[in-house]
Amino acid sequence: MTHRTRRVLLPPPLALVGALGLLSGPGPAPVLATGTGADPGARAALAEARTAARLEEVRRDPGRLRDFLRRLPKGGDLHHHLGGAVPTESLIRLAAEDGLCVVARTLTAVRPPCGPGARPAADARTDAVFRTALLRAWSMEGFPPGRPGHDHFFATFGRFAEVIRRHRGRQLAEVADSVARQHQFHLETMVTPVEDAARGLAAATGWDPDPARLHRALLAGGRLDRLVAAARAEADAADAGFRTASRCGTPRPAPGCRLVVRRISHAHRNSPPEVVFTQLALGMRLASRDPRFVAVNLVEPEDGAVALRDYRLHMRMVAHLRRAYPRARVTLHAGELRPGLVKPADLAFHIGEAVEVAGAGRIGHGVDLVHEDGWRGLLRTMARREVAVEVPLTSNAQVLGVTGADHPFPVYRAHGVPVVLATDDPGVSRTDAGHEYARAATVHGLGYRELRDLARASLEYAFLPGRSLWRGNPTAHGYRPVPECAAAPPGHASPGAACRRLLAAGAKAAVQWRQEVAFARFERRHGG
């Protein structure tokens, strides 16, 4: 039986627009489908079951599976580096437009003029061999599959660093479009605010092992606040460039204009301790004052000599600053390691310290889990506190050579720890969210309902303000709507008055509702 469907517009009030913080303004309101006749719950259950069967039907057909997962609503990307997300072809184009040069021996982009041993990046427009060499040097393109690419992966960033310092707005516009085209609604991307100025302040302040004294020294004379103002101005300029490049606010906006974008400030863990502390303090203060910035993280290879030496010191820094800035959130790269990469003692505590000492709300990678001291107890703690793990399956395979049964992805899930799929550096890895969901479906055998819950988790554990659409601990008890929105399956019918108030009150529930509307459409399309 078929039923006519009417569409109801839910106009976003100004409070909701402000809470969402869309780079482009409110845009069109989400469309809510509601039907007549059969009970919405029964229709939704039937469409869900048929969609799950459709996934099993296409599972062994790569082309049809890819199309299914590309169209699947996939929530948000919570572990994402803006600098590593720009497609390599775009980096080469930008380098050529800016007149940059490339050092022939290292294939590193540098400022002009092109001296001995360097050539214009623009040569890649006509020299196919040179262009291919850049693609391979600046990404994982052509890297032998099945071989850990740790050194090559991390080396790419230094080679194109001069390119990504420029045109941040254009880069964000291209990345946002690619995320939106993957049917995602939220992006938390990692950036380094005013890096040179932060390093300058760190050098002027120097190191003090007492974090309270060091923090006071940074604040003295308004120095850290001037850094915050500079970082906000830098973000303003990037946002303006984004809006222009994406035609936001015009009759023909790009897809990325409707994406909710937040920034995570990161510190470079292989830098001197005064630099790490200054970058963390800047990120925390930004997250307390500017809603575009939501959290801090630590980046660079976790197995670096300085990162290993100072790991526990960094965790204590974060713990101290969390007390000073309770509104700021923390997500930490932790456990991006494997046996043989570091000595066994360094596999035994990184995730635990990130959770227990630094108080991270999420961790990234978490690959060396079973080598941690007391890892089963750690899993219980993470499940109880709902500390989510950001899992970029492709990155873990490329960088560490860890995949399949060797990956702790199913272990986290089996112990009730929230898990979200992520892309990490999709430009470098030559991947996207659809590929990550395909890996989860094919390598780990997940079905439709499990993939849908992973997508829901990526919004449930996003650093967005406001109440959730889901009650309690959804990882442990399933995704059950809160009482205000429980009259019908979310997204399958127009919300009642109480549910509308919830959606208007905060960004999280509003974005989650958008995803549920998308799921309803997806299941009608694939489940008939």
N, C-alpha and C positions, 0 to 999 in steps of 0.2 A: 504494500500500500504506500502511496506517496501522499505527501501533505504539502499544502501551500505554505510558504514561509514569508513572514513579513520582517522587515528590518527596522530596528529602532535605534535612533542616534542617542548616544549618551554624551551630551556636551560637557567637556571638562571645565569645572569652575576654575577661577583664577588660583585658588589655593592648590588645586591639583596640578595646574600648570607649573606653579612655582616649586611644588614638591618634586615633580618629575625632573625639573631642571633641563629640559630638552635644549640642546644647543641652538635649535632653529625656532624655538617657540612651540606652541601647542600643536600646530598642524591639524589635519582632519581628525575628528573624533572617532574613537573606535566604534565599529559596527557590531551590534549584538543581534544574534539571530534568535527568533522565537517561533515556535510552531503551534499549530492547532491540532486538535484530534488526540492522538495517542499521548500517553504520559511521557514528558521529556526524559525522565530517568530511564524508561524502557527503551525509547528510541536511542538514547546515548549508549546504553549497554549493548544494544544490537550492533550499532555502528562501530563501537570499540572492538567487539568480538570479530566482526568481519575485517576490520583493519588489521588486527593481529594475525588473522588467517592470511591476509594479503601479503604481509611481511614474510610469512613462511613460504608462500608461493614464489616470491621473487628472490628469496635468500641466496639461491645458487646461481642467479643470473646477474652478473656484475653490473650490467648496464641498467637493468630495471631496479636493482637494489640501490644503485647510486641515485637514480631519479627519485625513488621513494624517500630516501634519507635526506636528499637535498630539500625536498618540500616539507619534511617533518619540522614542526616548530621546535626550536632547540634552545629556548630560554635565553641564557646569557653566556658570555665568555668572561670568566673571572680570573683567568691566569693568562695574561696577554701583554706582550711587550710591544709598545707602539713602534719603536725603532726596528724591531725584527719582524714586523707584520707587513710592511710595505712590499709589494711584489718586486722581485729583483729587476724585472724589465723596467719598472717605473723608476727604480733607483738609477739605472743606467741612463734613462731618458733625462732625469733631473740633472745628473752629473754632466751630461752633454749640454743641456740648456744653460747651466751655470758656468760653462767654460772650464770645468775642472780638468785636471790632468790625472793620469794613472801611471804609477811607478811600475815599470815593466817587470822588474824582478819579483815584487811582492803583490802586484795587482791591487795596490792601495790607492784610493782616491786622495789627491792633495790639491791645494790651491794653486792657481796659475801664478807665474808663467811656468810652462813645461820645460824644465831643465834637462840636462843630459840624463838619459835612462828613463825618461817619462814621455808619454804621448797624450794627445788630447782624448778625453773620454768620448768626444764626438766621433772619433774614428770608428766606434762601435756601430754607428749607423750604416756604414758601408763595408766594414771588414767583418765578415761572418765569423772568421776564426777568432778574432779579438773579442767579439761579442760573446761567443760561446765560452771563452776563457773567463770572462767576467762573470757570466752566469754561474759557472762552477766555483769560482773563487768567492763569490758573494752569497752563495746559498749551498744547499745540499744537492743541487742538481747534478746528476751523474755520479754521485758518491756510491761506491759499491754497497748494495744492500746486504744486510746481515753482518756488517763489520762496524764496530763501535766508531762513531765519527766525532767523538768528544773534542779532539784538538781542532779538527777542521771546523766544526760547528762554532766554537767560541772564537776562532780566528776570524770568521767572516765579519764580525761586528767592527773590529778595528779597521778592516779594509774599506768599508763604506761609511765609516763614522763621519767623515767630512760632508757626505751627502745629506745625512739625516739631521744635521744641525740647521738645515735650511728648509724653508717652505713647510713648516709644521702643520699649518692649516690645510694645505693641499694634501699632505700625507694623511692627515686625520680624515679628510673627506673621502679619499680613496678607500681607506681601511673601513670606515663606517659603512660605505656602500657595500663592500664585500660581506661584512657581518650581517647587514640587513637583508641582503639577497640570500643568505643562508637561513632566513626566517628566524632570526634572533632579535631580541627586543632590548637587550641591555649589554653594555660593554664596560668592563673595568680594566683600563689599560695603564700599564706602568710607564712612568716618565721620570726624568731627572730634572727637577725645576732648577733654573738658574745655576747650572753646575759650576761654571767658572767663578761666579760670585760667592757661592757656598764654600768652594775650596779656598778662596781668598780670605773669607772670614775665619775659616778654620785655621789657616796659617797665621793670621794676625792674633788669634786667641791663644793658640797653642794647646798643649795637652795637659789635663789635670785628671788624675785618677779618681778624684772625688766627683761623681756625676752632678751633685747638687751645686758645687762650686763652679764647675764647668758650665752648667746651664745658666747660672747667674751671670757668668762672664759673657756668654753669648747675648744675653738680654741687655746687658749694661749699655746705657746710652742709646737704646732703641735699635741696636745693630741688627738683631734677629728680625725685628719688625720691619726694618727697611728691606731685608731679604724677602720677607713674606710679601711685601708690597710689590717688589720686583717680580716675584714668581706669579702673582696674580695678574700683573700687567702682561707678562709673557703668555699666560693662559688666555687673557683677553684677545691678544693679537692672533693667537692660534685659532680661537673660536671665530673671530671675524674672518680670517682666511678660510676657515671651514665653511661658514655660511655663504661666502662669495662663491667658492668653488662648487658648492653643492646646490646653489640657487635656492637656498632656503628662504621661505617667505615669498616666493614667486609662484606663478601658476604652474610651473613645472619643476618642483623640487626633486632633488635626487633621493633615492631610497634611504640614505643615511640620515636625512633630516629628521626622521621619526625615531631614530635610535636614541635610547637613554644612555648617555656617556658619563662615566665618572673616571677620575684619575687616581692612581695610587702612586705616591711619591716613593722613589727608592733610593737607598744608600748603597755605595759600592763597597762590598765587604772585603775587598783586597786592598783598600786604601788605608792610610795611617788612621789610628783610632780617633784623632780629633776631627778628621774629615767625616768618618762614619757617624760620629755623634752629632756633628753639625747638620749633616743631611737628614738624619733621623729627627732631630729637633725641628728643623724646618718643615719636614713633612707632617709631623704631629701638629705643629702650630697652624699650618695650612688647613689640615683636616678639621681643626677646631673653629676656623674662621671663614672658610669658603666651601660651600656645599659641593662644588665641583671636585674637590679633593676629599677622599673618604678614608684613606688608610696609608700605612707605610709598609715597605718590604725591604729586603736585602737581596741584592743581585750580584752577579758575577759567579765564576766557578766556585762551588762550595769546597772543592778539593784544592783550591789555591793555597799556597804556603801561608799567606797572611790570614786568609779566611779560616784555616784550620787552627792556626795559633791563637787567634782572637775569638773563636766561636763563642766560648762561654762569656767572654767580656761583652760581646755584642748582645747576647741574650740579657745580660744585666743592664746594659744601656736601655734596651727596649722596655724592660720592666720598670726602670726608674721613670722614663718618659711617659709611660702609660699612666702612672700615678699623677704626673703633672698635667696630662692632657687626657682625661677620662673619656672624652667624646671621640677621640681618634681611635680608629680600628687598626688591627694588626693582622697581616697575613705574611708568612715567612716561607721562603724557599728552605726546605729542610729535608734531608735524606735523599738529595739528588746525587747519590753515590752508589757504588757497587763494590763487591770484593775485588781486590786487585787494583782498584783506582787509588785507594788509600789504605793505610795499615788497619788491621782489625779493630784496634782501639778507637779509631775515629768513626767506625760504623755503629758504635754502641750507645750514642747518647744524643745525636743531633735532633731527632724528632722530639724526644722526651724533653729536652731543654727548651725547645721552641714552645711546647705546650705548657709545661709545668713552670718554667722560669719566666719566659717572655710573655706568657699568657696569650699566645696567638689564637685568634678566632678561626683562622683557616691555616692550612699549610699547603705548600706547593710541592708536588712530586711524591715525596714520602716513599721512595723506591726501596730504601734499605731497611724497611720496617722490621723484618724478621731477624735482623742482625742487632737490633737494639736490645740492651739489657731490659729484662722485664717487659717484653713487647706485648704480651697478652694483657697485662695490667694496664699498659699504655692504651691499648685498644678500648678497654672498658672505660677508661677516663675520657677518651675522645668521644666515645658513643654517648656517655652520660652528659658531657658538656656540649655535644653537637658541634665538635670541631671538624669542619669539613676538609676533605682532601681534594685539591685541584689536580686532576690527573690528565696530563697531555700524553696520550698513548704513543703517538707518532714520535714526539720528541724523545720520550724515554727509549724507544727502539733505536732511533738514529744516534743519539748521544751516548747512551749507556749500553746499548745492545741488549736491553732487558725487555722482554715481550712474552706473551703467552703465559704458560704456567709459571714462569719465573717472576712474573709481575705480581705485586701484592694487591692489585685491583680487586680480585674476588675475595681476598682475605678481609680487606676493609669492609666490603659489603656484607660478608657473612657475619661479621661482628657488630653490625648495626652502626658503623661509622658513616656519616654522610659523605658521598662521593659526587663530584661534579666533573664532567669532561671539559677539557680546555684545549686550546691550540698552541699556547706558549708563544712561539715565533713563527706564525704561519708563512710569512714571506721567505724566511730562511729555510724552513722545513718543506716548503712547497706543498702545503696542506691547507685544509679548511675544516670547519666544524663538521661538515658532512662526512669527511674522511674519518674523523675521530669516532663518530657514531657508527660508521661502517666497521671500524676495528672492534668496537664493543660488540657489534652484532655478529661478526664473523669469527674473530679470534676468541672472544669470550662467550659466544652463543646466546647473547641476550635477546629476548623477545620484545615485542612492541610495548607492552605495559612497562617493562623494565626500562626501556629507552625513554619512554614518556616520563617516568619518574625521575630519571637522570636530568631531563630537561627541566622539570619542575624544581628539582633540587638546586639547579643553577640560579634560579631566582629566589628560592627560599633562603639560601645562604649568601645572597648578594648583600653588599653593604649599602642597603637602601633604607631610608627612614620609614617609619610607620609600621602598623600591624601587618601580619601576614594574612593571606586569604585562607590559610590552612591552620587547623587547630593543633595544639600540643607539639609533639615531636613527630613530624610526618615520616622521618626515616624509620622510626621504630613502629609507628602505628598506622602508617598509610596516609595518603593525602585526602583527608576529610575536611570539607569546608567548615569554617567557623559558623556558629549558629545564625549570624546575620545573613549569610549567603547560602544556607543549606536547603532552602525551599526547593531548588532544582539544581541539577549539576551545573556548576559554574561554566559560563560560556554558552550553554545550550538554551538559556532563556533569559529574558530581560530581568535584571536585578530588582529586588524589591527596595522599598525606601530605606530600610536599615542597611542593606548591602550597599546601596548608593552612597550612603553617608560614610561607610567604611572606605569605599574606593576613592572618595573625595578627600579623605583625611590624611592619606599618606601615599608615598610613591610605590611602596612595595606591593600592596594589594592591587593597586591600579595596573601595574605592569603584569602582575600575575593574571589578572582578569583578561588582559589583552591576549596573553598566551592561551588561556582557556578558550577564548573565542576562536583563535587560530586552530586549536586542536579540534574544536567542533566542526569547523569547515574541513579540516584535513580528513577527519573520520567520515564525514558525509561524502567526500570525494572518493576515498579509498574503500569505505565500508558500505557505501550505497544506502 
